[in-house]
Amino acid sequence: MYQIAICDDESVELALLDSLLDTYRAEHAGSEFTVTRFESADELLCMVDEGEYAPDILFIDIYMPQKNGIEVSKQLRRMGSRCRIVFVTASADYALEAFSVDAVQYIVKPVFEDKLERILDRLLEDLGKELKKFLMMQTDDGARRVSVQAIVCCEAQRKFQYMYLTDGGRLMLHMTMAGLEELLGAFPEFVRIGNSYIVNLEHIESLNRQELWTDDGKKIYLPRGAYQPLIEKYFAYYND
């Protein structure tokens, strides 16, 4: 069951979007999701921060008092939320900035049923595929199922291999770096960097010729000659 959040300070707009989502659910057998309405961005952020709520998809207005949708989305990303963000707004002024927080769509009001249907078709299909992306890892604490999306990077430290996760966890793995590279090689988002690291391209916040930063704040120094092939793989992955 997927969680869809809608956030707008205007109750009329919330009701309209909620109604459109209800219509979609009624017309698409098998589409399983619940909708939670938020008239306050702070309420949404508080629930996510305290672990009470984790939306899979967020429809959010950009123009809201106190915090606009861009600011809210940046805070969600800093909290580790990987939800699909769809901006719904009366103006296209923030269109370019919207994609700096990895938004998947930008809709100018009014929202029409056919447009919403196309967006939900794609997002729900993507989420369905993502559910299949899990690995069973043998760790120091026993077998554990790990979501591929939750893997930020893997690091070799002497005889041990460690996997860092989006929730801040670190797993000690019972396998070689070569075996780990072979396992993750089935997923195009992973790239080997030197002898010590495998990094998930989806979790790279920024990089230059000397180092990269992951979105959980980890800094990785790049070995000589690593930058050019890395940046090529990075752009190829996002432009595929």
C-alpha positions in Angstrom: 0.0 0.0 0.0 1.6 3.3 -1.1 1.3 6.5 0.8 0.4 9.7 -1.2 0.7 13.0 0.6 -0.9 16.2 -0.7 0.2 19.5 0.8 -1.5 22.8 0.0 -2.5 25.7 2.2 -5.7 26.2 0.3 -8.4 23.7 1.4 -10.3 24.0 -1.9 -7.2 22.9 -3.9 -6.6 20.0 -1.5 -10.2 18.8 -1.9 -9.9 19.0 -5.7 -6.7 17.0 -5.8 -8.0 14.5 -3.3 -11.1 14.0 -5.4 -9.0 13.4 -8.6 -7.0 10.8 -6.7 -10.1 9.1 -5.6 -11.4 9.0 -9.2 -8.1 7.5 -10.3 -8.2 4.8 -7.7 -11.8 3.9 -8.6 -11.0 3.7 -12.3 -7.8 1.7 -11.9 -8.4 -1.7 -10.3 -5.4 -2.8 -8.3 -4.0 0.6 -7.6 -3.5 0.5 -3.8 -2.7 3.8 -2.1 -3.9 6.0 0.7 -4.0 9.8 0.6 -3.1 12.0 3.5 -3.9 15.7 3.3 -1.7 18.4 4.9 -2.7 22.1 5.0 0.5 22.9 6.9 4.0 22.1 5.6 5.2 22.1 9.2 2.8 19.3 10.1 4.1 17.2 7.2 7.8 17.9 8.1 7.2 17.1 11.7 5.5 13.7 11.0 8.3 12.7 8.6 11.0 13.8 11.0 9.5 11.8 13.9 9.2 8.7 11.7 5.4 8.7 11.9 4.9 9.1 8.2 6.9 8.3 5.1 5.2 9.3 1.8 6.0 7.5 -1.4 4.6 10.3 -3.5 4.1 14.0 -2.5 2.0 16.5 -4.4 2.9 19.9 -3.0 2.1 23.5 -3.8 5.1 25.8 -4.2 3.4 29.0 -3.0 2.6 28.6 0.7 3.1 30.8 3.7 6.1 30.5 6.0 7.8 27.8 3.8 7.4 27.4 0.1 7.3 23.9 -1.5 11.0 24.1 -2.6 12.1 24.7 1.0 9.9 21.9 2.3 11.3 19.5 -0.3 14.9 20.4 0.5 14.2 19.6 4.2 12.6 16.3 3.3 15.7 15.4 1.2 17.9 16.3 4.2 15.8 14.0 6.3 16.6 11.2 3.9 13.1 11.1 2.2 13.3 9.7 -1.3 9.6 10.3 -2.1 8.6 11.3 -5.6 7.9 15.0 -5.5 5.3 16.5 -7.9 4.9 20.3 -7.6 1.5 21.7 -8.2 1.4 25.5 -8.5 -0.3 28.4 -10.2 2.9 29.6 -11.8 5.9 28.2 -13.7 8.3 30.7 -12.1 10.1 28.0 -10.0 10.2 25.3 -12.7 14.0 25.1 -13.0 14.6 25.3 -9.2 12.1 22.5 -8.7 14.3 20.0 -10.3 17.2 20.8 -7.9 15.4 18.7 -5.3 14.9 15.8 -7.8 11.2 16.6 -8.5 9.7 14.2 -11.0 7.0 16.6 -12.4 5.9 20.2 -12.3 2.2 20.9 -12.9 0.7 24.3 -13.4 -2.8 24.6 -12.0 -5.5 23.8 -12.7 -4.8 20.1 -12.5 -6.8 18.0 -15.1 -7.8 14.4 -14.6 -6.0 13.2 -17.8 -2.7 14.9 -16.8 -2.9 13.4 -13.3 -3.6 10.0 -14.7 -0.5 10.0 -16.8 1.7 11.1 -13.9 0.3 8.5 -11.5 0.5 5.7 -14.1 4.2 6.4 -14.4 5.0 6.9 -10.7 3.1 3.8 -9.5 4.8 1.7 -12.2 8.2 3.0 -11.0 7.3 2.2 -7.4 6.2 -1.3 -8.4 9.5 -1.9 -10.1 11.4 -0.6 -7.1 9.8 -3.1 -4.7 11.5 -5.8 -6.7 15.0 -4.3 -6.1 16.0 -6.0 -2.9 19.1 -8.0 -2.0 19.6 -10.6 0.7 22.9 -9.8 2.3 24.9 -12.0 4.8 26.0 -9.6 7.5 27.9 -9.8 10.8 24.4 -10.0 12.4 23.0 -12.7 10.1 21.0 -12.5 6.9 19.3 -9.2 6.1 17.1 -8.0 3.2 18.3 -4.6 1.9 16.6 -2.3 -0.5 18.9 -1.4 -3.4 17.7 2.2 -3.2 18.7 2.4 0.5 22.4 1.6 -0.3 24.4 4.8 -0.3 27.8 3.3 -0.8 30.1 0.3 0.1 33.6 0.6 1.5 36.5 -1.8 1.8 38.4 -1.4 5.1 41.3 -3.8 5.2 39.7 -7.3 5.3 36.2 -6.1 5.8 33.5 -4.6 3.6 30.9 -2.2 4.9 27.6 -1.1 3.4 26.2 2.4 4.4 22.5 2.9 4.3 20.2 5.9 4.0 18.9 5.4 7.6 22.4 5.9 8.9 23.0 2.2 9.4 26.3 0.4 8.6 26.4 -3.3 7.8 29.5 -5.5 7.9 29.4 -7.9 5.0 30.6 -11.4 4.7 31.9 -11.1 1.1 34.8 -9.7 -0.9 34.7 -6.4 -2.7 34.9 -8.2 -6.0 31.9 -10.3 -5.0 30.0 -7.2 -3.9 30.8 -5.5 -7.2 29.5 -8.5 -9.1 26.3 -8.5 -7.1 25.6 -4.8 -7.5 26.7 -4.9 -11.1 23.1 -5.9 -12.1 22.0 -2.3 -11.1 23.2 0.6 -13.3 23.2 3.1 -10.5 26.3 1.5 -8.8 29.8 2.4 -9.9 33.2 1.2 -8.6 35.6 4.0 -7.5 39.1 2.8 -7.1 39.8 -0.2 -4.9 37.8 0.9 -1.9 34.4 2.2 -2.9 31.2 1.3 -4.7 28.9 4.3 -4.8 25.2 4.6 -5.7 24.9 7.4 -8.3 21.5 8.3 -6.9 23.0 9.3 -3.6 25.8 11.6 -5.0 25.1 15.1 -3.8 28.1 16.8 -5.5 31.5 16.0 -6.8 34.7 17.5 -8.2 38.1 16.2 -9.4 39.3 15.5 -5.9 36.2 14.3 -3.9 32.5 13.6 -3.9 29.9 14.0 -1.2 26.9 11.6 -0.7 23.6 13.0 0.3 24.1 11.6 3.8 27.2 13.8 4.3 29.9 11.2 3.6 33.0 12.5 1.8 34.9 10.2 -0.5 38.3 11.1 -2.0 38.7 10.2 -5.6 41.8 8.4 -6.7 43.9 9.8 -9.6 42.1 9.4 -12.9 38.7 8.5 -11.3 36.9 11.7 -12.0 36.4 11.6 -15.7 35.0 8.1 -16.0 32.8 8.8 -13.0 31.3 12.0 -14.3 30.7 10.3 -17.7 28.8 7.5 -15.9 26.9 10.0 -13.8 25.6 12.0 -16.7 25.0 8.8 -18.8 22.9 7.4 -16.0 20.7 10.5 -15.6 20.3 11.1 -19.3 19.4 7.6 -20.2 
